[in-house]
Amino acid sequence: MPAPFKFTTTPFADGDSMHRDFTCEGSNVSPALEWNGVPDGTKSQTLILEDPDAPRRTFTHWVLFNVPGDTTRLPRGLDVKTAFPKSDPAPREGRNDFGNVGYGGPCPPPGDGPHRYIFRLFAVDTTLELDEGVSNDAVMQAMDGHILAEAERTGTYER
C-alpha cells in the first residue's frame, strides 16, 4: 500500500506558530516544505497558502502551480526559475491578495489575534494551461475534476 499523501517536514509542527522569517515582519520568504506519497498518475502539483481568518474573506498568500509531479520538496525562499530550470512546463506562480505574483508571508492585522495559515498541496493528473499571475480562483477552477489527492499543513502567526 502506498504512503499517504502528506507533508512530512515543515519548519513548524501542524498547528504551531510560524517563524517570523516567513512573515511580513521578517524576511518574508517561503518555508522549506517536504512531503511524500505522491499518487501514481500525478502530472503536476499545486500549492496554495491561505489565511481563512482574515477580515472579510479568505486571503490568498501564495499560488504555485505546475510543480513537476515527482517533486517532494521545495527549498526555503523558493525561486521557481532556479529550483526548476529544466521543467517543461515550468512551474508558475499566481497573484496573491497583496496584488503580487509569488509568495507573500503571513501579515495579520496587529492585535487581531492568531491567524491560521493553511498550506494546501494538490496532486493533479494534468498540467494547468494558465499564465503566471492568475488568481487562486482560476487555478482552483482549472484543477476541478483533476485532483488526485490533497495534503494540508497549518501554521499560525500573530502580530
DSSP file (Angstrom, degrees, kcal/mol; ACC not computed):
  #  RESIDUE AA STRUCTURE BP1 BP2  ACC     N-H-->O    O-->H-N    N-H-->O    O-->H-N    TCO  KAPPA ALPHA  PHI   PSI    X-CA   Y-CA   Z-CA
    1    1 A M              0   0    0      0, 0.0     0, 0.0     0, 0.0     0, 0.0   0.000 360.0 360.0 360.0 131.2    0.0    0.0    0.0
    2    2 A P        -     0   0    0      0, 0.0     3,-0.1     0, 0.0     0, 0.0  -0.280 360.0 -95.8 -68.7 155.0    1.5    3.4   -0.9
    3    3 A A        -     0   0    0      1,-0.1     2,-0.1    35,-0.1     3,-0.0  -0.364  48.9 -98.6 -64.4 147.3    2.3    6.0    1.7
    4    4 A P        -     0   0    0      0, 0.0     2,-0.7     0, 0.0    32,-0.2  -0.391  38.3-103.7 -68.1 148.6   -0.4    8.6    2.3
    5    5 A F        +     0   0    0     32,-0.2     2,-0.3   145,-0.1    32,-0.2  -0.622  69.9 132.9 -71.9 110.8    0.0   12.0    0.5
    6    6 A K  E     -A   36   0A   0     30,-1.9    30,-2.2    -2,-0.7     2,-0.2  -0.996  62.2 -94.2-159.9 156.0    1.1   14.2    3.4
    7    7 A F  E     +A   35   0A   0    145,-0.3    28,-0.3    -2,-0.3     3,-0.1  -0.560  34.9 177.4 -69.8 136.7    3.5   16.8    4.5
    8    8 A T  E     +     0   0A   0     26,-2.3     2,-0.4     1,-0.3    27,-0.2   0.701  64.2  27.0-111.7 -32.5    6.5   15.2    6.3
    9    9 A T  E     +A   34   0A   0     25,-1.4    25,-2.2     4,-0.0    -1,-0.3  -0.980  59.6 148.0-140.5 125.0    8.7   18.2    7.1
   10   10 A T        -     0   0    0     -2,-0.4    23,-0.1    23,-0.2     4,-0.0  -0.944  57.0-107.8-141.6 161.1    8.0   21.8    7.6
   11   11 A P  S    S+     0   0    0      0, 0.0     2,-0.3     0, 0.0     8,-0.1   0.308 105.5  43.9 -77.2  14.5    9.7   24.3    9.9
   12   12 A F  S    S-     0   0    0      6,-0.1     2,-0.1     4,-0.0     3,-0.1  -0.981  88.5-112.3-151.9 145.1    6.7   24.2   12.2
   13   13 A A    >   -     0   0    0     -2,-0.3     3,-2.7     4,-0.2     2,-0.1  -0.424  57.0 -76.2 -73.1 155.4    4.5   21.4   13.6
   14   14 A D  T 3  S+     0   0    0      1,-0.3   141,-0.2    -2,-0.1    -1,-0.1  -0.326 122.2  10.2 -55.6 122.5    0.9   21.3   12.3
   15   15 A G  T 3  S+     0   0    0    139,-4.1    -1,-0.3     1,-0.3   140,-0.2   0.315 103.6 120.4  90.5  -7.3   -1.0   24.0   14.2
   16   16 A D  S <  S-     0   0    0     -3,-2.7   140,-2.0   138,-0.4    -1,-0.3  -0.388  72.3 -81.6 -88.3 167.3    2.1   25.6   15.7
   17   17 A S  B     -c  156   0B   0    138,-0.2     2,-0.3    -2,-0.1   140,-0.2  -0.386  41.8-126.3 -68.1 139.9    3.4   29.2   15.2
   18   18 A M        -     0   0    0    138,-3.4    -6,-0.1    -2,-0.1    -1,-0.1  -0.630  31.8-101.1 -84.9 145.8    5.4   30.0   12.1
   19   19 A H    >   -     0   0    0     -2,-0.3     3,-1.8    -8,-0.1     4,-0.1  -0.355  27.8-117.1 -66.1 145.9    8.8   31.6   12.5
   20   20 A R  G >  S+     0   0    0      1,-0.3     3,-2.2     2,-0.2     8,-0.5   0.771 108.0  73.8 -54.0 -31.3    9.0   35.4   11.9
   21   21 A D  G 3  S+     0   0    0      1,-0.3     8,-1.6     5,-0.2     7,-0.8   0.803  94.4  52.6 -55.3 -29.8   11.3   34.8    8.9
   22   22 A F  G <  S+     0   0    0     -3,-1.8    -1,-0.3     6,-0.2     2,-0.2   0.372 104.0  75.1 -89.2   5.6    8.4   33.6    6.8
   23   23 A T  S X >S-     0   0    0     -3,-2.2     3,-1.4    82,-0.2     5,-1.1  -0.568  94.7-100.5-115.5 173.9    6.2   36.7    7.6
   24   24 A C  T 3 5S+     0   0    0     82,-2.4    83,-0.1     1,-0.3    -3,-0.1   0.662 121.4  58.2 -67.0 -16.6    6.0   40.3    6.6
   25   25 A E  T 3 5S+     0   0    0     81,-0.4    -1,-0.3    -5,-0.2    -4,-0.1   0.520 116.3  30.0 -89.7  -6.6    7.8   41.2    9.8
   26   26 A G  T < 5S-     0   0    0     -3,-1.4    -5,-0.2    -6,-0.4    -4,-0.1  -0.007 124.6 -44.4-120.7-135.3   10.8   39.1    8.9
   27   27 A S  T   5 -     0   0    0      2,-0.1    -5,-0.2    -2,-0.1    -6,-0.1   0.616  64.2-138.4 -80.2 -14.1   12.5   38.1    5.7
   28   28 A N      < +     0   0    0     -5,-1.1     2,-0.3    -7,-0.8    -6,-0.2   0.901  51.1 145.1  55.4  45.6    9.1   37.3    4.0
   29   29 A V        -     0   0    0     -8,-1.6    -1,-0.2    -6,-0.1    -2,-0.1  -0.847  54.6-104.0-112.0 150.3   10.5   34.1    2.4
   30   30 A S        -     0   0    0     -2,-0.3    47,-3.2    48,-0.1    48,-0.1  -0.425  39.9-114.5 -69.9 145.3    8.6   30.8    1.8
   31   31 A P        -     0   0    0      0, 0.0     2,-0.3     0, 0.0    47,-0.2  -0.399  30.0 -99.8 -76.5 157.2    9.4   28.0    4.2
   32   32 A A        -     0   0    0     -2,-0.1     2,-0.4    44,-0.1    44,-0.1  -0.596  46.6-169.6 -70.8 136.7   11.1   24.8    3.1
   33   33 A L  E     - B   0  74A   0     41,-2.1    41,-2.8    -2,-0.3     2,-0.3  -0.984  12.1-176.0-133.3 141.8    8.5   22.1    2.7
   34   34 A E  E     +AB   9  73A   0    -25,-2.2   -26,-2.3    -2,-0.4   -25,-1.4  -0.983   8.0 167.1-135.8 150.6    8.7   18.3    2.1
   35   35 A W  E     -A    7   0A   0     37,-2.3     2,-0.3    -2,-0.3   -28,-0.2  -0.937  12.5-159.3-150.4 169.8    6.0   15.7    1.5
   36   36 A N  E     +A    6   0A   0    -30,-2.2   -30,-1.9    -2,-0.3    -2,-0.0  -0.885  58.8  63.8-144.2 178.2    5.6   12.1    0.4
   37   37 A G        -     0   0    0     -2,-0.3   -32,-0.2   -32,-0.2    -1,-0.1   0.772  55.3-179.2  76.3  27.6    3.0    9.7   -1.0
   38   38 A V        -     0   0    0    -34,-0.1    -1,-0.2    -3,-0.1     3,-0.1  -0.450  32.8-116.7 -60.7 123.4    2.6   11.5   -4.3
   39   39 A P    >   -     0   0    0      0, 0.0     3,-1.5     0, 0.0    -1,-0.1  -0.233  26.8 -97.2 -66.4 150.1   -0.1    9.4   -6.1
   40   40 A D  T 3  S+     0   0    0      1,-0.2     3,-0.1   108,-0.1    85,-0.0  -0.346 111.3  36.6 -56.4 144.1    0.6    7.5   -9.3
   41   41 A G  T 3  S+     0   0    0      1,-0.3     2,-0.5    -3,-0.1    -1,-0.2   0.431  77.8 146.1  89.1  -0.6   -0.7    9.5  -12.3
   42   42 A T    <   +     0   0    0     -3,-1.5    -1,-0.3     1,-0.2    83,-0.2  -0.596  18.4 172.5 -73.6 120.4    0.3   12.8  -10.8
   43   43 A K        -     0   0    0     81,-2.6    26,-1.3    -2,-0.5     2,-0.3   0.760  66.7  -3.3 -95.4 -33.6    1.4   15.1  -13.7
   44   44 A S  E     -ED  68 124B   0     80,-1.8    80,-2.9    24,-0.2     2,-0.3  -0.959  62.5-136.7-152.3 167.9    1.8   18.3  -11.6
   45   45 A Q  E     -ED  67 123B   0     22,-2.0    22,-2.4    -2,-0.3     2,-0.4  -0.958   9.5-155.5-131.4 150.5    1.3   19.7   -8.2
   46   46 A T  E     - D   0 122B   0     76,-2.0    76,-3.1    -2,-0.3     2,-0.5  -0.978   2.6-162.4-126.7 137.8   -0.3   22.9   -6.9
   47   47 A L  E     -ED  64 121B   0     17,-3.1    17,-2.7    -2,-0.4     2,-0.4  -0.986   9.1-178.3-121.7 127.7    0.4   24.6   -3.6
   48   48 A I  E     -ED  63 120B   0     72,-2.5    72,-3.1    -2,-0.5     2,-0.5  -0.991   9.8-161.5-126.8 132.6   -1.9   27.3   -2.2
   49   49 A L  E     +ED  62 119B   0     13,-2.4    12,-3.3    -2,-0.4    13,-1.4  -0.965  20.5 171.3-115.1 123.3   -1.4   29.2    1.0
   50   50 A E  E     -ED  60 118B   0     68,-1.9    68,-2.9    -2,-0.5    10,-0.2  -0.946  32.6-144.0-134.5 152.9   -4.4   30.9    2.5
   51   51 A D  E >   -E   59   0B   0      8,-2.7     8,-2.3    -2,-0.3     3,-1.0  -0.934  14.4-177.6-111.4 102.9   -5.5   32.7    5.7
   52   52 A P  T 3  S+     0   0    0      0, 0.0    -1,-0.1     0, 0.0    65,-0.1   0.593  79.5  62.8 -77.2  -7.7   -9.1   31.8    6.5
   53   53 A D  T 3  S+     0   0    0     63,-0.5     5,-0.1     6,-0.1     3,-0.1   0.361  73.6 122.7 -97.4   3.8   -9.1   34.1    9.5
   54   54 A A  S <  S-     0   0    0     -3,-1.0     3,-0.1    62,-0.1     2,-0.0  -0.307  76.1 -90.7 -64.7 148.9   -8.5   37.4    7.5
   55   55 A P  S    S-     0   0    0      0, 0.0     2,-1.4     0, 0.0    -1,-0.1  -0.364 103.5  -1.5 -60.3 139.4  -11.1   40.1    8.0
   56   56 A R  S    S+     0   0    0     -3,-0.1     2,-0.3    -2,-0.0    -2,-0.0  -0.178 130.9   1.6  77.3 -40.6  -14.0   39.9    5.4
   57   57 A R  S    S-     0   0    0     -2,-1.4     2,-0.1    -6,-0.1    -3,-0.1  -0.989  89.8 -67.7-166.6 164.5  -12.7   36.9    3.4
   58   58 A T        -     0   0    0     -2,-0.3     2,-0.5    -5,-0.1    -8,-0.0  -0.430  50.9-142.0 -61.4 134.5  -10.1   34.2    3.0
   59   59 A F  E     -E   51   0B   0     -8,-2.3    -8,-2.7    -2,-0.1     2,-0.5  -0.896   4.2-140.4-108.4 125.6   -6.8   35.8    2.0
   60   60 A T  E     +E   50   0B   0     -2,-0.5    37,-2.9   -10,-0.2    38,-0.3  -0.735  23.3 172.7 -88.4 126.2   -4.5   34.1   -0.5
   61   61 A H  E     +     0   0B   0    -12,-3.3    43,-1.8    -2,-0.5     2,-0.3   0.649  66.1  10.3-104.1 -22.6   -0.8   34.4    0.3
   62   62 A W  E     -E   49   0B   0    -13,-1.4   -13,-2.4    41,-0.2     2,-0.4  -0.948  49.0-173.6-162.1 136.2    0.7   32.1   -2.4
   63   63 A V  E     +E   48   0B   0     31,-0.4    31,-2.9    -2,-0.3     2,-0.4  -0.967  15.3 170.0-132.4 115.7   -0.4   30.2   -5.5
   64   64 A L  E     +EF  47  93B   0    -17,-2.7   -17,-3.1    -2,-0.4     2,-0.3  -0.993  10.1 170.7-128.7 123.2    2.2   27.9   -7.1
   65   65 A F  E     + F   0  92B   0     27,-3.0    27,-2.8    -2,-0.4   -19,-0.2  -0.888  48.5  38.7-136.8 165.5    1.2   25.5   -9.8
   66   66 A N  E     +     0   0B   0     -2,-0.3   -20,-0.2     1,-0.2    -1,-0.1   0.776  64.9 164.8  63.4  31.0    2.6   23.1  -12.4
   67   67 A V  E     -E   45   0B   0    -22,-2.4   -22,-2.0    -3,-0.2    -1,-0.2  -0.631  53.5 -90.8 -68.5 132.5    5.2   21.9   -9.9
   68   68 A P  E >   -E   44   0B   0      0, 0.0     3,-1.9     0, 0.0   -24,-0.2  -0.124  32.1-121.9 -51.4 142.3    6.5   18.6  -11.5
   69   69 A G  T 3  S+     0   0    0    -26,-1.3   -25,-0.2     1,-0.3   -27,-0.1   0.718 109.1  54.0 -60.4 -24.9    4.6   15.6  -10.4
   70   70 A D  T 3  S+     0   0    0    -27,-0.2    -1,-0.3   -25,-0.0     2,-0.2   0.389  81.4 117.6 -92.6   4.6    7.7   13.8   -9.0
   71   71 A T    <   +     0   0    0     -3,-1.9     3,-0.1     1,-0.1    -4,-0.0  -0.487  30.9 170.2 -72.5 138.8    8.7   16.7   -6.7
   72   72 A T        +     0   0    0      1,-0.2   -37,-2.3    -2,-0.2     2,-0.3   0.232  60.5  38.6-131.7  10.5    8.7   16.0   -3.0
   73   73 A R  E     -B   34   0A   0    -39,-0.2   -39,-0.2   -41,-0.0    -1,-0.2  -0.987  52.6-158.5-158.8 151.0   10.3   19.2   -1.6
   74   74 A L  E     -B   33   0A   0    -41,-2.8   -41,-2.1    -2,-0.3     3,-0.1  -0.998  29.0-124.4-126.8 135.3   10.5   22.9   -2.0
   75   75 A P    >   -     0   0    0      0, 0.0     3,-0.7     0, 0.0     2,-0.1  -0.321  35.2 -88.2 -76.0 160.7   13.5   24.9   -0.7
   76   76 A R  T 3  S+     0   0    0      1,-0.2     3,-0.1   -44,-0.1   -44,-0.1  -0.426 115.5  18.1 -61.1 138.5   13.3   27.8    1.7
   77   77 A G  T 3  S-     0   0    0    -47,-3.2    -1,-0.2     1,-0.1   -45,-0.1   0.924  96.0-146.0  64.5  45.4   12.9   31.1   -0.2
   78   78 A L    <   -     0   0    0     -3,-0.7     2,-0.5   -47,-0.2    25,-0.2  -0.128  22.5-173.8 -51.0 129.7   11.7   29.3   -3.4
   79   79 A D    >>  -     0   0    0     -3,-0.1     4,-2.6     1,-0.1     3,-0.7  -0.965  13.0-156.4-119.9 108.5   12.7   30.9   -6.7
   80   80 A V  H 3> S+     0   0    0     -2,-0.5     4,-1.7     1,-0.2    -1,-0.1   0.808  88.1  57.6 -61.0 -30.6   10.9   28.8   -9.4
   81   81 A K  H 34 S+     0   0    0      1,-0.2    -1,-0.2     2,-0.2    -3,-0.0   0.883 116.2  33.3 -69.6 -36.9   13.4   29.7  -12.1
   82   82 A T  H <4 S+     0   0    0     -3,-0.7    -2,-0.2     1,-0.1    -1,-0.2   0.796 118.1  52.9 -87.8 -29.2   16.4   28.4  -10.3
   83   83 A A  H  < S+     0   0    0     -4,-2.6    -2,-0.2     1,-0.2    -3,-0.2   0.804 124.5  24.8 -74.9 -28.5   14.6   25.5   -8.5
   84   84 A F  S >< S+     0   0    0     -4,-1.7     3,-1.1    -5,-0.3    -1,-0.2  -0.447  70.9 153.2-132.8  60.0   13.2   24.0  -11.7
   85   85 A P  T 3  S+     0   0    0      0, 0.0    -1,-0.1     0, 0.0    -2,-0.1   0.754  78.3  37.3 -66.6 -23.6   15.5   25.2  -14.5
   86   86 A K  T 3  S+     0   0    0     -3,-0.1     2,-0.2     3,-0.1    -5,-0.0   0.302  84.5 124.6-112.3   9.5   14.7   22.2  -16.8
   87   87 A S    <   -     0   0    0     -3,-1.1     3,-0.2     4,-0.0    -3,-0.1  -0.474  53.8-135.7 -73.9 138.7   11.0   21.7  -16.2
   88   88 A D  S    S+     0   0    0      1,-0.4     2,-0.2    -2,-0.2    -2,-0.0  -0.907  99.0  24.8-137.5 109.3    8.6   21.8  -19.1
   89   89 A P  S    S-     0   0    0      0, 0.0    -1,-0.4     0, 0.0     3,-0.1   0.537 105.0-133.3 -76.2 157.5    6.3   23.3  -18.5
   90   90 A A        -     0   0    0     -3,-0.2   -23,-0.1    -2,-0.2    -9,-0.1  -0.483  27.4 -98.7 -73.5 144.7    8.0   25.4  -15.8
   91   91 A P        -     0   0    0      0, 0.0     2,-0.3     0, 0.0   -25,-0.2  -0.296  44.6-156.6 -58.0 150.7    6.1   25.9  -12.5
   92   92 A R  E     -F   65   0B   0    -27,-2.8   -27,-3.0    -3,-0.1     2,-0.4  -0.907   8.7-135.9-131.1 158.1    4.3   29.2  -12.3
   93   93 A E  E     -F   64   0B   0     -2,-0.3    40,-2.7   -29,-0.2   -29,-0.2  -0.917  16.0-144.9-115.6 143.4    3.1   31.4   -9.6
   94   94 A G        -     0   0    0    -31,-2.9     8,-1.9    -2,-0.4     2,-0.4  -0.312  33.8 -81.1 -93.0-178.6   -0.2   33.2   -9.4
   95   95 A R  B     -H  101   0C   0     39,-2.7    41,-0.4     6,-0.2     6,-0.3  -0.714  42.0-147.7 -87.1 130.4   -1.2   36.5   -7.9
   96   96 A N    >   -     0   0    0      4,-3.5     3,-1.8    -2,-0.4   -35,-0.2  -0.370  33.0 -97.8 -88.0 175.8   -1.7   36.7   -4.2
   97   97 A D  T 3  S+     0   0    0    -37,-2.9   -36,-0.1     1,-0.3    -1,-0.1   0.468 120.1  70.1 -79.0   0.3   -4.1   39.0   -2.5
   98   98 A F  T 3  S-     0   0    0    -38,-0.3    -1,-0.3     2,-0.2     3,-0.1   0.568 119.4-110.3 -80.8 -11.4   -1.4   41.5   -1.8
   99   99 A G  S <  S+     0   0    0     -3,-1.8     2,-0.3     1,-0.3    -2,-0.2   0.559  81.8 114.8  93.5  11.2   -1.5   42.1   -5.6
  100  100 A N        -     0   0    0      2,-0.1    -4,-3.5    -6,-0.0     2,-0.5  -0.773  68.6-117.3-113.1 156.7    1.9   40.5   -6.2
  101  101 A V  B    S+H   95   0C   0     -2,-0.3     2,-0.2    -6,-0.3    -6,-0.2  -0.817  81.4  17.0 -88.9 129.6    3.0   37.4   -8.1
  102  102 A G  S    S-     0   0    0     -8,-1.9     2,-0.2    -2,-0.5   -39,-0.2  -0.691 106.0  -9.7 111.9-164.0    4.7   34.9   -5.8
  103  103 A Y        -     0   0    0     -2,-0.2     2,-0.4   -25,-0.2   -41,-0.2  -0.514  46.1-179.5 -78.0 135.5    4.9   34.3   -2.0
  104  104 A G        -     0   0    0    -43,-1.8     3,-0.1    -2,-0.2    -7,-0.1  -0.939  26.0-136.3-132.7 111.6    3.5   36.9    0.4
  105  105 A G        -     0   0    0     -2,-0.4   -82,-0.2     1,-0.2   -81,-0.1  -0.009  36.3 -65.5 -69.3 169.1    4.0   35.8    4.0
  106  106 A P        +     0   0    0      0, 0.0   -82,-2.4     0, 0.0   -81,-0.4  -0.215  54.9 162.3 -52.5 138.1    1.6   36.0    6.9
  107  107 A C        +     0   0    0    -84,-0.2    51,-0.0   -83,-0.1   -84,-0.0  -0.303  11.6 178.6-158.2  59.3    0.8   39.6    7.9
  108  108 A P        -     0   0    0      0, 0.0     3,-0.1     0, 0.0     5,-0.1  -0.253  44.9 -84.6 -67.9 157.7   -2.3   39.6   10.0
  109  109 A P    >   -     0   0    0      0, 0.0     3,-1.9     0, 0.0    50,-0.4  -0.365  56.4 -97.3 -58.6 136.6   -3.6   43.0   11.4
  110  110 A P  T 3  S+     0   0    0      0, 0.0    48,-0.0     0, 0.0    -3,-0.0  -0.293 109.0  15.2 -55.7 137.3   -1.8   43.9   14.6
  111  111 A G  T 3  S+     0   0    0     -3,-0.1    47,-0.0     1,-0.1     0, 0.0   0.519  90.9 115.8  78.1   5.5   -3.8   42.9   17.7
  112  112 A D  S <  S-     0   0    0     -3,-1.9    -1,-0.1     1,-0.3    46,-0.0   0.417  76.4-121.8 -86.8   1.7   -6.2   40.7   15.7
  113  113 A G        -     0   0    0     -4,-0.1    46,-0.4    -5,-0.1    -1,-0.3  -0.181  54.1 -27.9  81.3 178.7   -5.1   37.5   17.5
  114  114 A P        -     0   0    0      0, 0.0     2,-0.3     0, 0.0    44,-0.2  -0.416  59.3-157.3 -70.4 139.7   -3.5   34.4   15.9
  115  115 A H  E     - G   0 157B   0     42,-2.7    42,-1.8    -2,-0.1     2,-0.4  -0.861  15.0-124.7-111.1 150.4   -4.4   33.6   12.3
  116  116 A R  E     - G   0 156B   0     -2,-0.3     2,-0.5    40,-0.2   -63,-0.5  -0.792  16.1-160.0 -94.8 138.7   -4.2   30.2   10.7
  117  117 A Y  E     - G   0 155B   0     38,-3.6    38,-2.6    -2,-0.4     2,-0.6  -0.961  10.7-159.0-120.7 110.8   -2.2   29.8    7.5
  118  118 A I  E     -DG  50 154B   0    -68,-2.9   -68,-1.9    -2,-0.5     2,-0.7  -0.822   6.7-158.5-102.4 116.9   -3.2   26.7    5.6
  119  119 A F  E     -DG  49 153B   0     34,-3.2    34,-1.7    -2,-0.6     2,-0.5  -0.842  14.8-168.8 -88.7 116.0   -0.7   25.2    3.1
  120  120 A R  E     -DG  48 152B   0    -72,-3.1   -72,-2.5    -2,-0.7     2,-0.5  -0.948   2.8-167.3-113.3 119.1   -2.8   23.1    0.7
  121  121 A L  E     -DG  47 151B   0     30,-3.0    30,-2.6    -2,-0.5     2,-0.4  -0.915   4.8-164.6-109.6 127.7   -0.9   20.8   -1.6
  122  122 A F  E     -DG  46 150B   0    -76,-3.1   -76,-2.0    -2,-0.5     2,-0.5  -0.935  15.0-147.5-116.7 132.4   -2.8   19.2   -4.5
  123  123 A A  E     -DG  45 149B   0     26,-2.6    25,-3.3    -2,-0.4    26,-1.1  -0.881  27.9-165.9 -91.9 126.4   -1.7   16.2   -6.7
  124  124 A V  E     -DG  44 147B   0    -80,-2.9   -81,-2.6    -2,-0.5   -80,-1.8  -0.910  27.0-142.6-123.4 141.4   -3.1   16.9  -10.2
  125  125 A D  S    S+     0   0    0     21,-2.4     2,-0.3    -2,-0.4    22,-0.1   0.244  85.1  31.3 -87.7  14.9   -3.5   14.5  -13.1
  126  126 A T  S    S-     0   0    0     20,-0.2     2,-0.3   -82,-0.2   -82,-0.2  -0.937  83.9-102.9-152.7 171.1   -2.7   17.2  -15.7
  127  127 A T        -     0   0    0     -2,-0.3     2,-0.5   -84,-0.1   -83,-0.1  -0.811  41.9-115.9 -98.0 151.7   -0.7   20.4  -16.1
  128  128 A L        -     0   0    0     -2,-0.3     2,-2.0     1,-0.1    15,-0.1  -0.767  10.8-144.0 -95.1 125.1   -2.6   23.6  -16.0
  129  129 A E        +     0   0    0     -2,-0.5     2,-0.3    13,-0.1    -1,-0.1  -0.510  58.3 124.1 -85.6  70.1   -2.8   25.7  -19.1
  130  130 A L        -     0   0    0     -2,-2.0     2,-0.2     4,-0.0     3,-0.1  -0.933  58.1-118.6-131.1 152.0   -2.6   29.0  -17.2
  131  131 A D    >   -     0   0    0     -2,-0.3     3,-1.2     1,-0.1   -39,-0.1  -0.517  40.6 -89.9 -86.1 156.7   -0.4   32.0  -17.4
  132  132 A E  T 3  S+     0   0    0      1,-0.2   -38,-0.2    -2,-0.2    -1,-0.1  -0.343 111.2  37.6 -58.1 145.0    1.7   33.3  -14.5
  133  133 A G  T 3  S+     0   0    0    -40,-2.7    -1,-0.2     1,-0.2   -39,-0.2   0.496  80.5 143.5  90.4   4.3   -0.1   35.8  -12.3
  134  134 A V    <   -     0   0    0     -3,-1.2   -39,-2.7   -41,-0.2    -1,-0.2  -0.268  52.8 -97.8 -72.3 165.8   -3.6   34.2  -12.5
  135  135 A S     >  -     0   0    0    -41,-0.2     4,-1.8     1,-0.1     5,-0.1  -0.355  23.6-113.9 -80.8 161.6   -5.9   34.2   -9.5
  136  136 A N  H  > S+     0   0    0    -41,-0.4     4,-2.8     1,-0.2     5,-0.2   0.897 118.9  56.4 -56.7 -43.1   -6.3   31.4   -6.9
  137  137 A D  H  > S+     0   0    0      1,-0.2     4,-2.4     2,-0.2    -1,-0.2   0.894 104.9  51.0 -59.6 -41.2   -9.9   31.1   -8.2
  138  138 A A  H  > S+     0   0    0      2,-0.2     4,-2.2     1,-0.2    -1,-0.2   0.893 111.7  47.5 -64.5 -39.5   -8.6   30.4  -11.8
  139  139 A V  H  X S+     0   0    0     -4,-1.8     4,-1.8     2,-0.2    -2,-0.2   0.928 112.0  49.0 -67.6 -45.0   -6.2   27.8  -10.6
  140  140 A M  H  X S+     0   0    0     -4,-2.8     4,-0.9     1,-0.2    -2,-0.2   0.904 112.2  49.2 -61.4 -40.2   -8.9   26.0   -8.5
  141  141 A Q  H >< S+     0   0    0     -4,-2.4     3,-0.6    -5,-0.2    -1,-0.2   0.906 109.9  51.0 -65.2 -41.6  -11.3   26.1  -11.4
  142  142 A A  H 3< S+     0   0    0     -4,-2.2    -1,-0.2     1,-0.2    -2,-0.2   0.818 110.4  50.2 -66.3 -30.3   -8.7   24.6  -13.8
  143  143 A M  H >< S+     0   0    0     -4,-1.8     3,-3.1    -5,-0.1     4,-0.5   0.654  80.0 124.1 -80.9 -15.8   -8.0   21.8  -11.3
  144  144 A D  T << S+     0   0    0     -4,-0.9    -3,-0.0    -3,-0.6    -4,-0.0  -0.208  84.5   8.5 -52.4 124.8  -11.6   20.9  -10.9
  145  145 A G  T 3  S+     0   0    0      2,-0.1    -1,-0.3     1,-0.0    -2,-0.1   0.435 118.6  78.3  83.8   0.2  -12.1   17.2  -11.7
  146  146 A H    <   +     0   0    0     -3,-3.1   -21,-2.4   -22,-0.0     2,-0.5   0.355  57.8 115.6-120.2   2.8   -8.3   16.7  -11.9
  147  147 A I  E     + G   0 124B   0     -4,-0.5   -23,-0.2   -23,-0.2     3,-0.1  -0.658  32.8 177.0 -83.8 122.4   -7.3   16.5   -8.2
  148  148 A L  E     -     0   0B   0    -25,-3.3     2,-0.3    -2,-0.5    -1,-0.2   0.801  67.5 -13.7 -89.3 -35.2   -6.0   13.0   -7.2
  149  149 A A  E     - G   0 123B   0    -26,-1.1   -26,-2.6  -110,-0.1     2,-0.4  -0.980  56.6-146.0-162.9 161.0   -5.1   13.9   -3.6
  150  150 A E  E     - G   0 122B   0     -2,-0.3     2,-0.3   -28,-0.2   -28,-0.2  -0.999   8.1-169.4-138.3 140.0   -4.7   16.8   -1.2
  151  151 A A  E     - G   0 121B   0    -30,-2.6   -30,-3.0    -2,-0.4     2,-0.3  -0.948   9.7-162.8-124.5 149.0   -2.4   17.3    1.8
  152  152 A E  E     + G   0 120B   0     -2,-0.3  -145,-0.3   -32,-0.2     2,-0.3  -0.970  14.5 179.1-133.4 148.5   -2.6   20.1    4.4
  153  153 A R  E     - G   0 119B   0    -34,-1.7   -34,-3.2    -2,-0.3     2,-0.5  -0.963  16.1-155.1-143.0 132.5   -0.3   21.7    7.0
  154  154 A T  E     + G   0 118B   0     -2,-0.3  -139,-4.1   -36,-0.2  -138,-0.4  -0.923  11.9 179.3-114.3 131.1   -1.4   24.6    9.1
  155  155 A G  E     - G   0 117B   0    -38,-2.6   -38,-3.6    -2,-0.5     2,-0.3  -0.818  15.6-143.1-116.4 164.0    0.8   27.2   10.8
  156  156 A T  E     -cG  17 116B   0   -140,-2.0  -138,-3.4    -2,-0.3     2,-0.3  -0.885  15.6-179.9-124.5 158.2   -0.3   30.2   12.9
  157  157 A Y  E     - G   0 115B   0    -42,-1.8   -42,-2.7    -2,-0.3     2,-0.4  -0.968   3.5-173.4-157.0 145.8    1.0   33.7   13.3
  158  158 A E              0   0    0     -2,-0.3    -2,-0.0   -44,-0.2  -141,-0.0  -0.999 360.0 360.0-141.2 139.0    0.0   36.7   15.4
  159  159 A R              0   0    0    -50,-0.4    -1,-0.1   -46,-0.4     0, 0.0   0.382 360.0 360.0-111.0 360.0    1.2   40.3   15.4
